[in-house]
């Protein structure tokens, strides 16, 4: 027998485990298992962990900086509301991105984005002393780089800061 959960649209199977877990426990378990199969659930779960679990690797850059998830996306119906607001992922490699990375996760500030789109939206790394994204100083030379599809690509080594900035800008126009 199949049971449909109308708000989420997920199909839930009634299994023999109901004899030991009880009907509603089994139903909750099956709903949880079907959410795990959803591509969007991995992004949703990661977003919650980054903001609320101090032991999570990225917590320092999210929850540690005060980034939170809107109330609508938390709690019992949080995942359902998240999918209603965000829609399905356009492709499986898309991830959740905050348009303004200084603000919280909420519908108007979030989108599905590729790694390249996220790198464009990313601020400077904390070890960047030049003030320009993708331009660093090392060994008395300036180096320019750009991230393309999640991979760092060196653009060259330059004697002046201005040359490195120019190379970075040209690469942004070509790749982004």
C-alpha positions, 0 to 999 in steps of 0.5 A: 500500500502506498501513502502520499504525503500531500505537502511534499509530494513524496511517496511513502511505502508502508512497510512491515516495520510498522509492527515494531516501530508503530505506524507513525514512526514507520511513516516518519522513517519512510518520509526521512528516507525519501527526502535523502533521495532528493537531490535538493536535500543534500544542499538543504542539509548542508545549509543547516549544518553550516549555520547551526552545527559548530563542529561542522567544518564550514561553521566558522564561515557561516554560523560563526559569522552570524549567518542563519536560515530563515524560519520558514526553512526550519522545523518540521516543514522546513525542507518542504518549504525550501523546495517550494521556494527554491524549486528543483535543482536545474542540474544535479551539480548546482548548489545553493548560493546566497546572492549577497554573501553577507546576508542570511539564507532566505528565498529572495537571497538564494539561488541555485548556482554552479561552482563558477557562479559561486566563485564569482560571488565569493569574497576575498580569501582571508589571506588576500592582502591585495584587496583584489580577488584573484591577485596575490603577492609572493616572492616579490612578484604579483600573481593572478589566478581565477577559479573555473568550475571549481579549479584554480587556474594561474594566469601568470606572474607579473612585476606590477600590481596593475598588470596582475589586476588587468590579467584578472579582469581579462580572465573574468570577461573571458570565463565569466 
